[in-house]
Amino acid sequence: MAVSKSPHTVGALAKVLGVAQSTASFHLAQLLRAGLINVLEEGTEHIVTGNFTEIRIRLVPKNGENRAKSIETSSSGY
């Protein structure tokens, strides 16, 4: 699944990924702790957006070498 710049609810993400909402919430909590997503609470819904600044920082290390290609190949099991 490509990263989207559009905000999504946890329920919508779970549906797209074909997993239970509790499973999506568990994994999103890990991404939130890592600083890779932002979550806005609107009533009972949690709206998720990517933290693209942090994602870019992690994909492009200080030496300028782009690690995105190695990350894509190492996660080919998904």
CORGIQUI-V682165 format. One record per residue. N is the residue number from 1. SS is DSSP state (H for helix, E for strand, - for the rest). PHI is phi in radians with two decimals (* if undefined). D_FIRST is the distance of its C-alpha to the first C-alpha in Angstrom with 2 decimals. Layout:
BEGIN
n->[N;N]
ss->[SS;SS]
phi->[PHI;PHI]
d_first->[D_FIRST;D_FIRST]
END
This chain:
BEGIN
n->[1;2;3;4;5;6;7;8;9;10;11;12;13;14;15;16;17;18;19;20;21;22;23;24;25;26;27;28;29;30;31;32;33;34;35;36;37;38;39;40;41;42;43;44;45;46;47;48;49;50;51;52;53;54;55;56;57;58;59;60;61;62;63;64;65;66;67;68;69;70;71;72;73;74;75;76;77;78]
ss->[-;-;-;-;-;-;-;E;E;H;H;H;H;H;H;H;H;-;-;-;H;H;H;H;H;H;H;H;H;H;H;H;H;-;-;-;E;E;E;E;E;E;-;-;E;E;E;E;E;E;-;H;H;H;H;H;H;H;H;E;-;-;-;-;-;E;-;H;H;H;H;H;H;H;-;-;-;-]
phi->[*;-1.29;-1.35;-1.84;-1.45;-1.43;-1.28;-2.40;-1.37;-1.04;-1.05;-1.16;-1.11;-1.05;-1.12;-1.08;-1.42;1.26;-2.18;-1.15;-1.06;-1.13;-1.17;-1.07;-1.07;-1.04;-1.24;-1.13;-1.08;-1.18;-1.16;-1.13;-1.05;-1.38;1.43;-1.56;-2.36;-2.08;-2.25;-1.97;-1.59;-2.18;1.17;-1.65;-1.65;-1.99;-1.71;-1.88;-2.32;-1.33;-1.67;-1.20;-1.09;-1.17;-1.08;-1.08;-1.01;-1.33;-1.45;-2.09;-1.14;-0.99;-1.33;1.51;-1.22;-1.45;-1.58;-1.01;-1.11;-1.21;-1.19;-1.10;-1.30;-1.33;-1.86;-1.20;-1.32;-1.76]
d_first->[0.00;3.79;6.52;8.80;12.53;13.37;14.50;13.40;15.51;14.77;15.63;13.23;10.23;11.91;12.41;8.95;8.06;11.54;13.26;16.46;16.67;18.71;16.12;13.53;16.55;17.55;14.44;14.25;17.94;17.38;15.10;17.83;20.54;19.04;19.06;15.41;15.10;17.87;18.88;21.47;23.48;24.75;27.09;25.36;21.83;19.66;17.69;14.87;14.23;13.10;16.20;15.62;19.15;18.67;15.38;17.36;20.33;18.62;17.07;20.42;23.32;26.82;27.92;25.42;23.72;20.01;18.29;14.74;15.54;16.90;14.02;11.59;14.33;15.19;11.92;11.90;12.72;9.32]
END
